Amino acid sequence: MVITCRATASGVCSDFLFYYLDNPNSAFVKKRIWLWFLTGILAGAVLLLGFGKAVEATSTNDFCALCHVHPQATSSWKQGVHYATQSGYRVACTECHLPPKGEGYLIEKAKTGMRDLWSYWTKDSTEFDWEAASTLERASKHVYNSTCVKCHENLFPAKLTREGSEAHLYYKQMTDKGEDLHCISCHLNAGHYIKDYVHGSNTGFASAVSAPDTIYKTPAVVSSFEDFTEQIPGSGVTFRMIAVPGGSFAMGSPEDEPLRDADEAAREVKVDPFFIAEVEVTWNEYMEFYRQTASEGRSTDTEGSRLKMADVDAITGATPPYGKPDQNWGMGRRPAISMSWHAAETYCRWLSQVTGKNYRLPTEAEWEYACRAGTQTPYFFEGDPSKYDRKGIFGGKPDTSVINTFVIYRGNSPSKTQEPSAVKANPWGLKNMSGNVAEFCSDMYEGTDEHVIRGGSYRDGAAGVRSAARDYTRTAEWLKTDPQMPKSIWWYSDCFHVGFRVVISGSRQ
């Protein structure tokens, strides 16, 4: 009998095999093939079982100690917090020094094993420098952050201290952005005890770098309706206030304005004279409020307390923030960010107390009037919003030289705030009315319990920084990562694009 063998793409003669399996006259061959098949399965199972047992046997602490014979490794581990835990679970060497199983565990185990064997054969354990190995630089190369997080999934347990919560929130925010942070940066002695080790911290918020040369004892005196420089008593901080004449203007945008939104209905509005800050409240200014009031009492109460505090003369200072509210972008002259509308409004009440003037947040009409500076175009400078944003693949790159001169927005920002010196002022001498950070207004946004914000920010496109563009606060959404219960009334953990500036009425201070 002639049997045709038609090979498969893999080179296996499948037709030949299936002929004998299906041919009732080939029982002997059929049995042998099945025997080989079952033997292969059994051998594979034995190999897998043996491999698993080998991996398990070489992952014990006793096995690790065969190579790591220097006594400090074992003794420091037994003195560490992971040896005698409250739960009774004893953390093994491989649980810190290898990644979690399924995340490259076997590959790293093989690499680590070969490295340790080479060190065991070629180095003298008595000369091992344990002190040098205990430094963060060395330790970070032998500890896998993923294993820490796998066990400690809850970064905000009930008994965590305030300082710990601050550090953990900062870790979460930064790692979510792709930053390479390590748990052992603060917990270096978690695996191996280190004598006199000081736990890492996230402190330093509001600490003064150096005392100012001049401490102002009295605020500025305003005797006429003209620009003046305010002096915050008890500090070396000043800021410029610009006198804005009153008048009428068309608030909102016409229906034919490019990229307008439906909530920008045009209407005629009259505005009385007022003073408005040249720039948004800077960190220099806000930190004086924090330093002078933080010791008077702290409150993390819920929304209901905001109304109760309204008639209280004494100012309750902000609680310490969780994480770093400046996002490591820098403080100084950059706009203060990350605070709530309540914190901004309380700052205005405090500033009124120390200066004797009625500082407040601007109304939405005052804000837009100041932003336009006598213009009725989409911006206080020339330009078409639809042409300032980047085009498609075949649209080319727009000419943004004009908008880049006056506005920090998505088209020219390195995804963070900038100092006021980065842009030119509008015709009335105000900087960053559009862009850099959006700004709180005193008005409520229609149909909501939220407040209006205006101006757009560094993360908005050309449409969002138009003079008529509007937005509103999102209190609950911005507080999602705040680990406090109840949530803070002072800080928005997820709000890095909103600040505020202050105004006073021109007729009465």
ABEGO torsion letter per residue (X at the ends): XBBBBBBBAAGBBAAAAAAAAABAAAAAAAAAAAAAAAAAAAAAAAAAAAAAAAAAAAABAAAAAAABABAAAAAAAAABAAABBAAGBBBBAAAAABBBBGAGAAAAAAAAAAAAAAAAAABBAAABBAAAAABAAAAAAABBAAAAAAABABABBAABBAAAAAAAAAAAAAAAAGBBBBAAAAAAAAABBBBGBBBBBABGBGBBABBBABBBABBBBBABBBBBBBBBBGBABBBBBBBBBBEBBBBEBBAABBGBBAAABBBBBBBBBBBBBABBBBAAAAAAAAAAAAAAEBBABBAAAAAAAAABABBBBBBBBBEBAAGGAEBEABBBBGBBAAAAAAAAAAAAAAAGBBBBBBBAAAAAAAAAGGBABABABBEBAAAABBBBAAAEBBBAAAAAAABBBAAABAGBBBBAAABBBBAAGBBGABEGBBBBBABBBBGBABBBBBGEBAABBAAAABAABBBBBBAAAAAAABABOBBBAABBAABAABBBBBBBBAABX
